[in-house]
Amino acid sequence: MSKIPPMPPELPLPDGSPPEAVELVDMLRQFEIRDMGYTTPCWIWTGVLAGGYGVISPTKTPDCAVHAHRLTYSTMIGPLILGLVLDHLCEQKACVNPYHLEQVTSAVNIQRYWENRRKRGDSPLERKPPTFAPKSPLPYRLFYKVDEVERLLKASKRTVYRRIEDGTIPSMRIRGCVRIPITEFHRLFGDCE
């Protein structure tokens, strides 16, 4: 197992740094060390999160907010290269440990993301279909339309509507249409095929 990278007691600041820089370095220490299964412990951001990533606002205004992992990387490792993104090797978005980050192209970052999902069996292409509860004993259809009852009883539509009006055939209106419950119909008339 590799050696745990040192967590600096104080992040490096040049002599005579303005108070804002000192405050920024103090803001960067809003994390707790947790073992998340990677080779070394993660530094999980305990401040504000946006989309799972740690966010820090050096000027205390939301329009100037930056991702905390980008700030720790550029402060402790070096400058960020234009056109590259930081890949979390530990797969923890909230991790700000700069030793868990690597600058890669967006295409490599996306490829690694899908490879890691496949390894975990979380790929949508390899996902097993969901299992459903067994079918209920109720019939698939719960209601007959009037013309279906007409055909089953071998009666006219007018006769069916008369029986509905006098209460011989129980019915209900669903979205403005008259429907006859299948179970009640068969209880009253049996199998009329």
FILOLUM-661406 format. One record per residue: residue in three letters; x, y, z of N, C-alpha, C in turn. Coordinates in steps of 0.05 Angstrom, whole numbers. Layout:
<nodes>
(ALA; (X; Y; Z); (X; Y; Z); (X; Y; Z))
...
</nodes>
This chain:
<nodes>
(MET; (17; -24; 0); (0; 0; 0); (18; 25; 0))
(SER; (10; 44; -15); (27; 68; -17); (25; 85; 8))
(LYS; (45; 101; 11); (46; 119; 34); (26; 141; 32))
(ILE; (13; 149; 54); (-6; 170; 54); (8; 196; 48))
(PRO; (-2; 212; 29); (11; 237; 23); (9; 256; 47))
(PRO; (29; 272; 51); (28; 290; 74); (7; 311; 71))
(MET; (-8; 316; 92); (-26; 338; 92); (-11; 362; 104))
(PRO; (-6; 383; 88); (10; 404; 99); (-3; 418; 123))
(PRO; (14; 423; 144); (3; 437; 167); (-8; 465; 159))
(GLU; (6; 477; 140); (-4; 502; 129); (1; 501; 99))
(LEU; (-18; 510; 84); (-14; 510; 55); (6; 532; 49))
(PRO; (23; 528; 28); (44; 547; 23); (34; 575; 15))
(LEU; (45; 595; 28); (39; 623; 21); (65; 639; 21))
(PRO; (69; 655; 1); (93; 672; 1); (92; 692; 24))
(ASP; (115; 701; 33); (116; 721; 54); (103; 747; 45))
(GLY; (90; 760; 63); (77; 785; 57); (51; 782; 42))
(SER; (39; 758; 43); (14; 753; 29); (-9; 770; 41))
(PRO; (-27; 779; 24); (-49; 795; 34); (-67; 778; 52))
(PRO; (-82; 791; 70); (-100; 776; 88); (-120; 759; 73))
(GLU; (-128; 767; 49); (-148; 752; 34); (-136; 724; 26))
(ALA; (-111; 723; 20); (-98; 698; 13); (-97; 680; 37))
(VAL; (-91; 691; 61); (-90; 675; 85); (-118; 664; 91))
(GLU; (-138; 680; 87); (-166; 672; 92); (-174; 649; 72))
(LEU; (-165; 652; 47); (-170; 632; 27); (-158; 605; 34))
(VAL; (-133; 606; 44); (-120; 581; 52); (-135; 568; 76))
(ASP; (-145; 585; 94); (-161; 574; 116); (-187; 562; 106))
(MET; (-199; 574; 85); (-223; 563; 73); (-218; 535; 61))
(LEU; (-194; 532; 50); (-188; 507; 37); (-186; 483; 57))
(ARG; (-184; 489; 82); (-181; 468; 102); (-209; 458; 112))
(GLN; (-230; 462; 97); (-257; 453; 104); (-262; 425; 94))
(PHE; (-247; 406; 104); (-250; 378; 96); (-244; 360; 119))
(GLU; (-253; 336; 117); (-246; 315; 137); (-234; 291; 122))
(ILE; (-216; 278; 135); (-202; 256; 123); (-219; 231; 127))
(ARG; (-226; 217; 106); (-242; 193; 107); (-230; 172; 88))
(ASP; (-231; 147; 97); (-223; 125; 80); (-247; 117; 63))
(MET; (-245; 122; 37); (-268; 116; 19); (-261; 92; 0))
(GLY; (-240; 77; 7); (-234; 54; -9); (-212; 58; -30))
(TYR; (-202; 82; -33); (-180; 87; -52); (-154; 80; -37))
(THR; (-131; 81; -51); (-106; 73; -39); (-98; 90; -15))
(THR; (-106; 115; -15); (-101; 133; 7); (-127; 146; 15))
(PRO; (-129; 157; 40); (-155; 169; 48); (-162; 194; 32))
(CYS; (-187; 198; 28); (-198; 222; 15); (-199; 245; 34))
(TRP; (-198; 269; 23); (-203; 293; 38); (-231; 302; 30))
(ILE; (-252; 295; 44); (-279; 300; 36); (-287; 329; 45))
(TRP; (-296; 344; 25); (-303; 372; 30); (-327; 373; 48))
(THR; (-326; 390; 69); (-348; 393; 88); (-363; 419; 84))
(GLY; (-353; 436; 66); (-366; 461; 60); (-389; 458; 41))
(VAL; (-395; 478; 26); (-418; 479; 8); (-412; 460; -16))
(LEU; (-432; 445; -24); (-430; 427; -47); (-448; 436; -70))
(ALA; (-440; 433; -94); (-456; 439; -118); (-452; 416; -137))
(GLY; (-473; 401; -142); (-471; 378; -160); (-452; 357; -149))
(GLY; (-448; 356; -123); (-431; 336; -110); (-402; 346; -107))
(TYR; (-395; 368; -120); (-368; 379; -118); (-367; 401; -97))
(GLY; (-345; 403; -82); (-341; 424; -63); (-338; 451; -77))
(VAL; (-351; 471; -66); (-351; 498; -78); (-341; 517; -57))
(ILE; (-324; 536; -66); (-313; 556; -48); (-316; 583; -61))
(SER; (-322; 603; -46); (-325; 630; -57); (-304; 648; -43))
(PRO; (-281; 652; -56); (-260; 668; -43); (-269; 696; -36))
(THR; (-286; 708; -52); (-295; 736; -47); (-321; 737; -32))
(LYS; (-331; 714; -23); (-357; 713; -9); (-381; 721; -26))
(THR; (-377; 721; -52); (-400; 726; -70); (-404; 702; -88))
(PRO; (-429; 693; -91); (-434; 669; -106); (-425; 669; -135))
(ASP; (-424; 693; -148); (-416; 693; -176); (-386; 688; -180))
(CYS; (-370; 688; -158); (-342; 683; -160); (-335; 655; -149))
(ALA; (-354; 638; -145); (-349; 611; -133); (-332; 594; -152))
(VAL; (-314; 578; -141); (-298; 560; -156); (-299; 532; -143))
(HIS; (-293; 512; -158); (-293; 485; -146); (-268; 482; -128))
(ALA; (-273; 472; -104); (-252; 469; -84); (-230; 450; -93))
(HIS; (-237; 429; -107); (-216; 410; -115); (-197; 423; -136))
(ARG; (-207; 441; -152); (-190; 455; -171); (-171; 474; -157))
(LEU; (-182; 487; -136); (-166; 506; -121); (-144; 492; -105))
(THR; (-151; 469; -92); (-130; 455; -77); (-108; 444; -96))
(TYR; (-117; 435; -119); (-97; 424; -138); (-78; 446; -147))
(SER; (-89; 469; -155); (-72; 491; -165); (-55; 502; -143))
(THR; (-65; 501; -118); (-49; 512; -96); (-26; 493; -88))
(MET; (-31; 467; -88); (-12; 448; -77); (5; 434; -99))
(ILE; (-6; 429; -122); (8; 414; -143); (20; 433; -164))
(GLY; (3; 450; -175); (12; 468; -196); (-11; 478; -213))
(PRO; (-4; 495; -233); (-26; 507; -248); (-42; 487; -265))
(LEU; (-66; 494; -270); (-84; 478; -287); (-79; 485; -316))
(ILE; (-77; 465; -332); (-72; 469; -361); (-99; 474; -375))
(LEU; (-99; 494; -391); (-123; 501; -406); (-131; 478; -424))
(GLY; (-157; 471; -424); (-167; 450; -441); (-168; 423; -427))
(LEU; (-156; 420; -403); (-157; 395; -388); (-176; 398; -365))
(VAL; (-186; 375; -356); (-203; 374; -332); (-190; 357; -311))
(LEU; (-199; 360; -286); (-188; 343; -265); (-205; 318; -262))
(ASP; (-192; 295; -263); (-206; 270; -259); (-201; 261; -230))
(HIS; (-223; 254; -216); (-221; 243; -189); (-214; 214; -192))
(LEU; (-190; 206; -186); (-182; 178; -188); (-196; 161; -167))
(CYS; (-204; 174; -145); (-217; 160; -123); (-247; 157; -128))
(GLU; (-257; 170; -149); (-286; 170; -157); (-304; 184; -136))
(GLN; (-293; 201; -120); (-309; 216; -100); (-309; 245; -108))
(LYS; (-332; 255; -117); (-334; 283; -126); (-327; 303; -104))
(ALA; (-333; 297; -79); (-328; 316; -58); (-300; 315; -48))
(CYS; (-283; 297; -59); (-255; 295; -50); (-239; 319; -61))
(VAL; (-223; 331; -43); (-206; 354; -51); (-176; 347; -47))
(ASN; (-170; 321; -43); (-142; 313; -40); (-129; 316; -67))
(PRO; (-109; 334; -70); (-97; 339; -96); (-82; 315; -107))
(TYR; (-75; 296; -89); (-61; 272; -98); (-80; 251; -110))
(HIS; (-106; 256; -108); (-126; 239; -120); (-136; 250; -146))
(LEU; (-124; 272; -155); (-133; 286; -179); (-112; 284; -201))
(GLU; (-121; 282; -226); (-103; 281; -248); (-115; 297; -271))
(GLN; (-98; 313; -284); (-107; 329; -306); (-108; 312; -331))
(VAL; (-132; 310; -343); (-136; 294; -367); (-155; 309; -386))
(THR; (-157; 299; -410); (-176; 310; -429); (-204; 302; -420))
(SER; (-223; 317; -430); (-251; 310; -423); (-259; 282; -433))
(ALA; (-248; 275; -457); (-254; 249; -469); (-244; 226; -451))
(VAL; (-220; 229; -440); (-208; 209; -422); (-224; 208; -396))
(ASN; (-232; 231; -386); (-248; 232; -361); (-275; 216; -365))
(ILE; (-288; 221; -387); (-314; 207; -393); (-309; 177; -397))
(GLN; (-288; 170; -411); (-282; 142; -415); (-277; 128; -388))
(ARG; (-261; 140; -371); (-256; 128; -344); (-282; 125; -328))
(TYR; (-299; 145; -330); (-324; 145; -316); (-340; 120; -323))
(TRP; (-343; 115; -350); (-359; 92; -359); (-345; 66; -353))
(GLU; (-318; 65; -354); (-303; 41; -347); (-308; 34; -318))
(ASN; (-308; 54; -300); (-312; 49; -272); (-341; 40; -267))
(ARG; (-360; 51; -281); (-388; 42; -278); (-391; 13; -287))
(ARG; (-378; 6; -309); (-379; -22; -318); (-367; -41; -298))
(LYS; (-344; -33; -286); (-331; -50; -266); (-350; -55; -242))
(ARG; (-365; -34; -235); (-383; -36; -212); (-409; -50; -220))
(GLY; (-413; -56; -245); (-438; -68; -255); (-461; -48; -255))
(ASP; (-454; -22; -258); (-473; 0; -257); (-478; 11; -284))
(SER; (-468; -2; -305); (-472; 8; -332); (-501; 4; -341))
(PRO; (-514; 24; -353); (-541; 20; -363); (-543; -2; -384))
(LEU; (-521; -7; -399); (-522; -27; -420); (-521; -55; -408))
(GLU; (-510; -58; -384); (-508; -85; -372); (-527; -88; -348))
(ARG; (-544; -68; -344); (-562; -69; -322); (-584; -91; -327))
(LYS; (-590; -106; -306); (-611; -126; -308); (-638; -113; -309))
(PRO; (-657; -124; -323); (-684; -112; -323); (-696; -113; -295))
(PRO; (-712; -93; -288); (-724; -93; -261); (-743; -117; -258))
(THR; (-745; -126; -234); (-764; -148; -228); (-789; -135; -217))
(PHE; (-812; -145; -226); (-837; -134; -218); (-851; -154; -200))
(ALA; (-869; -144; -184); (-885; -162; -167); (-902; -180; -185))
(PRO; (-909; -204; -175); (-926; -221; -192); (-953; -207; -198))
(LYS; (-964; -215; -221); (-989; -202; -230); (-1011; -208; -209))
(SER; (-1028; -188; -206); (-1050; -191; -187); (-1071; -210; -199))
(PRO; (-1087; -222; -182); (-1108; -241; -193); (-1130; -226; -208))
(LEU; (-1131; -199; -207); (-1151; -184; -222); (-1147; -187; -252))
(PRO; (-1168; -186; -267); (-1164; -187; -296); (-1150; -162; -306))
(TYR; (-1137; -165; -329); (-1122; -142; -340); (-1141; -118; -344))
(ARG; (-1164; -123; -356); (-1183; -102; -359); (-1204; -103; -337))
(LEU; (-1212; -81; -327); (-1231; -80; -305); (-1259; -72; -314))
(PHE; (-1262; -61; -338); (-1288; -52; -347); (-1293; -60; -376))
(TYR; (-1319; -64; -381); (-1328; -67; -409); (-1340; -41; -419))
(LYS; (-1338; -36; -445); (-1352; -14; -457); (-1380; -23; -463))
(VAL; (-1398; -4; -468); (-1427; -10; -474); (-1429; -28; -498))
(ASP; (-1414; -23; -519); (-1417; -39; -544); (-1407; -68; -539))
(GLU; (-1388; -72; -520); (-1380; -99; -514); (-1402; -114; -499))
(VAL; (-1415; -100; -480); (-1438; -113; -466); (-1460; -119; -485))
(GLU; (-1465; -101; -504); (-1485; -105; -524); (-1480; -131; -540))
(ARG; (-1455; -135; -547); (-1447; -159; -562); (-1449; -184; -544))
(LEU; (-1441; -182; -519); (-1442; -205; -501); (-1471; -214; -495))
(LEU; (-1489; -194; -491); (-1517; -200; -484); (-1534; -205; -509))
(LYS; (-1522; -200; -532); (-1536; -202; -558); (-1562; -186; -556))
(ALA; (-1558; -161; -547); (-1581; -143; -544); (-1574; -116; -558))
(SER; (-1594; -99; -562); (-1588; -74; -575); (-1575; -55; -555))
(LYS; (-1562; -35; -566); (-1550; -15; -549); (-1571; -1; -531))
(ARG; (-1595; 4; -543); (-1616; 17; -529); (-1625; 0; -504))
(THR; (-1626; -27; -508); (-1633; -45; -486); (-1612; -44; -463))
(VAL; (-1587; -43; -471); (-1565; -42; -451); (-1567; -16; -435))
(TYR; (-1572; 7; -449); (-1574; 32; -435); (-1599; 33; -417))
(ARG; (-1621; 20; -425); (-1644; 18; -407); (-1638; 3; -382))
(ARG; (-1624; -20; -385); (-1616; -36; -362); (-1597; -21; -343))
(ILE; (-1580; -4; -355); (-1562; 12; -339); (-1578; 33; -323))
(GLU; (-1598; 45; -337); (-1614; 66; -324); (-1631; 55; -302))
(ASP; (-1643; 31; -306); (-1660; 19; -285); (-1644; 5; -263))
(GLY; (-1617; 4; -266); (-1600; -8; -245); (-1595; -37; -248))
(THR; (-1606; -50; -268); (-1601; -79; -272); (-1572; -84; -278))
(ILE; (-1559; -67; -294); (-1531; -70; -300); (-1516; -47; -285))
(PRO; (-1499; -53; -266); (-1484; -32; -252); (-1464; -19; -271))
(SER; (-1461; 7; -268); (-1443; 21; -286); (-1431; 45; -272))
(MET; (-1411; 57; -285); (-1400; 82; -275); (-1389; 98; -299))
(ARG; (-1385; 123; -294); (-1374; 140; -315); (-1345; 144; -310))
(ILE; (-1328; 139; -330); (-1300; 143; -329); (-1292; 161; -352))
(ARG; (-1282; 184; -346); (-1275; 204; -367); (-1298; 209; -386))
(GLY; (-1322; 211; -375); (-1346; 217; -391); (-1358; 193; -406))
(CYS; (-1346; 169; -404); (-1356; 146; -418); (-1368; 126; -398))
(VAL; (-1390; 114; -406); (-1403; 94; -389); (-1387; 68; -390))
(ARG; (-1380; 57; -367); (-1365; 32; -365); (-1379; 13; -346))
(ILE; (-1377; -13; -352); (-1390; -33; -335); (-1368; -50; -323))
(PRO; (-1367; -53; -296); (-1346; -69; -284); (-1348; -98; -292))
(ILE; (-1326; -109; -302); (-1326; -137; -312); (-1335; -157; -291))
(THR; (-1324; -154; -267); (-1331; -174; -246); (-1360; -173; -239))
(GLU; (-1373; -149; -237); (-1401; -147; -232); (-1418; -159; -255))
(PHE; (-1410; -153; -279); (-1424; -163; -302); (-1425; -194; -302))
(HIS; (-1402; -207; -297); (-1400; -236; -297); (-1414; -248; -273))
(ARG; (-1415; -233; -250); (-1430; -243; -227); (-1460; -243; -233))
(LEU; (-1469; -223; -248); (-1498; -222; -254); (-1506; -240; -278))
(PHE; (-1489; -241; -298); (-1497; -255; -323); (-1481; -280; -329))
(GLY; (-1461; -286; -313); (-1444; -309; -319); (-1428; -305; -344))
(ASP; (-1420; -326; -357); (-1406; -324; -382); (-1426; -324; -405))
(CYS; (-1428; -301; -418); (-1448; -298; -439); (-1437; -302; -467))
(GLU; (-1416; -316; -470); (-1403; -318; -497); (-1419; -334; -515))
</nodes>
